[in-house]
Amino acid sequence: MTNRVAVAVIHGMGSQGNDRQDVDTISFSSGLYKAMKKRMGNQTFQNIAWREIFWADILQDRQDRFVNQSLKSKGARWMKTRRFVMHNLADAASYRRTPGDEKDEIYHLIHARVHATMARLEQIAGKGTPLVVLAHSLGGHIMSNYIYDMQKGFPEIAGSGKFQKMQTMAGFVTFGCNIPVFSFSYQPKDIHPITFPGTAIAKNKRLKPWWVNLNDKDDALGMPLAGTSPGYKALAKDGQLQDRWVDSGKLWQFWNPASHNGYWEDRDVHKRIERVLDKALKIGKV
């Protein structure tokens, strides 16, 4: 029986499009998808079930409406900068959980998109298939929260099995990750990383590190994780979390903050992801 791996890819902050895409559409990760297929070969890559978690449309229409009606039409200047702020900082500011406020729904709407992709991956890859999550920028924070919620049983998804509860998750690759930015409302001792979610995977088959965090030194939005708190430091010391620097992006990106959007096409990033996928393919059904 051929081993398979499910891959869920989530984008971060920024403009991705106003329209919700079909769960089987590959858009923002198409360059990465093609690069990995070329690196791993068609025969191996046919055992990879690849789907995207697309959530940008939840906020982008609201953001564009404000920019056009309240800024552009009123003669505001620095419109490119304003659009950057709206499509990046506003995404991060809007994504938060506010217990008891039923009108603050963004956190739950985005997590519903994650669940929809997980359900689809389970359908096409199988219930016991190892899962690898690839997350850019704010997507790393979103997936960390989603996994944490699944581990704590909030929200409880009716009828979900071990795959949808992330219990077959073998690996986590974050790039341009900004989790530390969201941590300062707590004392470091009270900041706890997610524990290894793939509890259904036999201990002798688990990846180490299972969390690889890739960042460019010139990317002001991407940060190492080990220094976030004693909990993250312990995760790194135990070899479960690995922070690595890469030079991401093309000639005009890798030396400046534009490197934040360069990970998708970076060969070093591709190489790290390939290693994780190769190891995950050896696990087999769990």
MOKA-V500250 format. One record per residue. RES is the residue in one small letter. PHI is phi in whole degrees, 0 to 359 (none if undefined). OMEGA is omega as a letter, one per 20 degrees, with the letter a starting at -180 (none if undefined). Layout:
BEGIN
res phi omega
RES PHI OMEGA
RES PHI OMEGA
END
This chain:
BEGIN
res phi omega
m none a
t 283 r
n 287 r
r 233 r
v 222 r
a 262 r
v 236 r
a 248 a
v 245 a
i 236 r
h 275 r
g 253 a
m 291 r
g 121 a
s 281 r
q 240 a
g 138 a
n 273 a
d 256 r
r 293 a
q 262 r
d 294 a
v 297 r
d 266 a
t 281 r
i 247 a
s 234 a
f 295 a
s 256 a
s 298 r
g 295 r
l 294 r
y 302 a
k 294 a
a 295 r
m 291 r
k 297 r
k 292 a
r 294 a
m 270 r
g 89 a
n 301 a
q 295 r
t 286 a
f 289 r
q 291 r
n 265 r
i 255 r
a 265 a
w 246 r
r 220 a
e 255 r
i 253 a
f 253 a
w 226 a
a 302 a
d 295 a
i 300 a
l 250 a
q 294 r
d 297 r
r 297 a
q 294 r
d 297 a
r 297 r
f 293 a
v 300 a
n 286 a
q 274 a
s 254 a
l 241 a
k 299 a
s 289 a
k 261 r
g 83 r
a 297 r
r 259 r
w 53 a
m 295 r
k 297 r
t 293 r
r 296 r
r 295 r
f 299 r
v 300 a
m 294 a
h 272 r
n 241 a
l 294 a
a 292 r
d 300 a
a 295 a
a 291 a
s 281 a
y 273 r
r 200 r
r 260 r
t 242 a
p 304 r
g 90 r
d 257 a
e 292 a
k 279 r
d 271 a
e 251 a
i 300 r
y 307 a
h 287 r
l 294 r
i 292 r
h 294 r
a 295 r
r 293 r
v 300 a
h 299 r
a 298 r
t 290 r
m 297 r
a 296 r
r 292 r
l 297 r
e 298 a
q 295 a
i 267 a
a 256 a
g 110 a
k 298 a
g 261 a
t 282 r
p 299 a
l 244 r
v 238 r
v 252 r
l 247 a
a 227 r
h 259 r
s 54 a
l 301 r
g 301 r
g 294 r
h 294 r
i 299 a
m 290 r
s 299 r
n 295 a
y 297 r
i 297 r
y 301 r
d 298 r
m 296 a
q 293 a
k 268 r
g 77 r
f 230 i
p 277 r
e 281 a
i 267 a
a 300 r
g 80 a
s 282 r
g 257 a
k 294 r
f 294 a
q 291 r
k 272 r
m 69 a
q 280 r
t 253 a
m 289 a
a 264 a
g 211 a
f 223 r
v 243 r
t 250 r
f 217 a
g 66 a
c 283 a
n 235 r
i 307 a
p 303 a
v 301 a
f 265 a
s 257 a
f 279 r
s 280 r
y 239 r
q 291 a
p 310 a
k 294 a
d 260 r
i 260 a
h 241 r
p 287 r
i 296 r
t 273 a
f 307 a
p 283 a
g 281 a
t 293 r
a 280 a
i 275 r
a 302 a
k 300 a
n 283 r
k 248 a
r 284 r
l 284 r
k 217 j
p 283 r
w 265 r
w 240 r
v 247 a
n 246 a
l 252 r
n 215 r
d 265 a
k 298 r
d 266 a
d 272 a
a 289 a
l 259 a
g 248 a
m 220 r
p 298 a
l 254 a
a 300 a
g 274 a
t 295 a
s 194 r
p 303 r
g 294 r
y 293 r
k 298 r
a 293 r
l 297 r
a 289 a
k 298 r
d 279 r
g 85 r
q 277 r
l 245 r
q 231 r
d 270 r
r 223 r
w 270 r
v 225 r
d 259 a
s 264 r
g 101 a
k 277 a
l 305 a
w 269 a
q 247 a
f 296 a
w 258 a
n 212 a
p 301 r
a 296 r
s 300 r
h 301 r
n 259 a
g 265 a
y 297 a
w 303 a
e 250 a
d 273 a
r 294 r
d 295 r
v 297 r
h 301 a
k 296 a
r 294 r
i 293 r
e 301 r
r 299 a
v 295 a
l 294 r
d 299 r
k 292 a
a 294 r
l 294 r
k 279 a
i 290 a
g 84 a
k 293 a
v 244 none
END
